[in-house]
């Protein structure tokens, strides 16, 4: 015959098993939260035609609106999400598209909107300033440059993709 289990051992095993079961129930959502982004299929980076011929892009920043379709959690707008980009050519003729979202607190920056700061992007919320290339002016609230969108040219038209990482 096998070894008998004492009452104390039985109680220890029962309480240990119950505690382990409850702990796993609490830890599972945390582990899933951490692992889900890694296991999720990567969406292909889609480029959007912004209906702007390359011939109309100059060195002066121009606000361009475009619509993307993406799911944010459980919410997916039926008509897509409207975004804006500041589009321009740099000194070497390359097309650049910058996000208008200030890196300080998420307000919208505008080009040449403050007469005090000519040829700069200006954030009216906390007086943040950016140079034409999107870099932040030292000594102003933003600590990072504006996000840059990936760009492509197809059939003489500008396509804007996701934010560069």
C-alpha positions in Angstrom: 0.0 0.0 0.0 1.0 3.6 -0.7 1.9 6.3 1.7 -1.1 7.9 3.5 -1.7 11.6 3.2 -2.1 13.3 6.5 -4.8 15.9 7.1 -2.2 18.7 7.3 -0.7 17.6 3.9 -4.2 17.4 2.3 -5.0 20.9 3.5 -1.6 22.2 2.3 -2.1 20.7 -1.2 -5.7 21.9 -1.4 -4.9 25.5 -0.3 -1.8 25.6 -2.6 -3.8 24.4 -5.6 -6.6 26.9 -4.9 -4.1 29.7 -4.5 -2.3 28.7 -7.8 -5.6 28.6 -9.6 -6.6 32.1 -8.4 -3.2 33.5 -9.1 -3.2 32.2 -12.7 -6.6 33.7 -13.2 -5.2 37.1 -12.1 -2.0 36.8 -14.1 -3.5 35.5 -17.4 -4.9 38.9 -18.5 -1.6 40.6 -17.7 0.4 38.1 -19.7 -2.1 38.2 -22.6 -1.9 42.0 -22.6 1.9 41.8 -22.9 2.1 39.0 -25.4 -0.8 39.9 -27.8 1.0 42.7 -29.7 3.8 40.3 -30.4 1.5 37.6 -31.7 -0.7 39.9 -33.7 -0.3 39.8 -37.5 1.4 42.8 -38.7 -0.7 44.9 -41.0 0.9 45.9 -44.2 1.9 49.5 -44.5 -0.7 51.0 -46.8 0.0 54.2 -48.7 -2.9 56.6 -49.4 -3.2 58.7 -52.5 -3.7 62.2 -51.3 -4.9 63.5 -54.6 -2.0 65.9 -55.0 0.2 66.0 -58.2 3.9 66.3 -57.5 4.0 69.4 -59.7 1.9 71.2 -57.0 4.3 70.5 -54.2 6.7 73.4 -53.5 9.2 74.2 -50.7 6.4 76.1 -48.9 4.6 73.7 -46.5 1.0 72.9 -47.6 -1.6 71.2 -45.4 -3.0 68.1 -47.1 -5.9 66.1 -45.8 -6.4 62.4 -46.4 -8.5 59.5 -45.1 -7.2 56.2 -43.7 -9.2 53.1 -42.7 -7.9 51.5 -39.5 -9.4 49.7 -36.5 -8.7 51.3 -33.1 -9.6 48.7 -30.5 -13.2 47.9 -31.3 -13.9 51.2 -33.0 -13.6 51.5 -36.8 -15.1 54.6 -38.3 -17.3 53.8 -41.3 -16.0 56.5 -43.5 -12.4 56.3 -42.2 -10.3 58.6 -40.1 -9.4 62.0 -41.5 -5.8 63.0 -41.0 -3.6 66.0 -42.1 0.0 66.3 -43.1 2.2 69.2 -43.9 3.7 68.4 -47.3 6.7 70.2 -48.9 9.9 69.6 -50.8 13.2 69.9 -49.0 16.3 71.7 -50.4 17.4 68.6 -52.4 13.9 68.2 -53.9 12.7 65.2 -51.9 9.1 65.3 -50.7 8.6 65.4 -47.0 5.3 64.9 -45.1 5.1 66.0 -41.4 2.5 65.3 -38.9 0.8 68.4 -37.5 0.5 67.0 -34.0 2.8 68.8 -31.5 5.0 66.4 -29.5 4.4 68.4 -26.3 0.7 67.9 -25.6 -0.8 66.8 -28.9 -2.1 70.2 -30.1 -2.1 71.1 -33.8 0.8 73.1 -35.2 0.4 75.5 -38.1 2.9 76.9 -40.6 3.7 80.6 -40.4 0.7 81.3 -38.1 2.6 83.5 -35.6 4.1 86.8 -37.1 6.7 86.7 -34.4 8.1 83.4 -35.6 8.3 83.5 -39.4 9.0 80.3 -41.4 8.4 78.1 -38.4 5.6 75.7 -37.3 3.9 77.1 -34.3 1.8 75.4 -31.6 -0.6 77.9 -30.0 -1.3 75.8 -26.9 2.0 76.3 -25.1 4.1 78.3 -27.7 5.9 75.3 -29.1 8.0 75.9 -32.2 9.5 73.7 -34.9 11.8 74.5 -37.8 10.7 73.9 -41.4 12.2 70.4 -41.3 10.2 69.4 -38.3 12.9 69.6 -35.7 11.9 71.3 -32.4 13.4 74.7 -31.5 15.5 74.3 -28.4 14.1 76.1 -25.3 10.5 75.6 -26.4 8.1 73.1 -24.8 8.4 70.2 -27.4 11.2 67.9 -26.6 11.0 65.8 -29.9 10.7 66.6 -33.6 7.4 66.3 -35.5 6.6 62.8 -36.8 7.4 62.2 -40.4 5.1 60.2 -42.7 6.6 57.8 -45.2 6.0 59.0 -48.8 6.0 57.5 -52.2 5.4 58.9 -55.7 3.3 56.9 -58.1 2.0 58.1 -61.5 3.1 61.6 -60.7 1.0 61.7 -57.5 1.9 61.8 -53.8 1.2 58.8 -51.7 1.4 59.1 -47.9 2.1 56.0 -45.7 2.5 55.3 -42.0 4.6 57.4 -39.6 8.3 56.5 -39.9 9.7 54.7 -36.9 
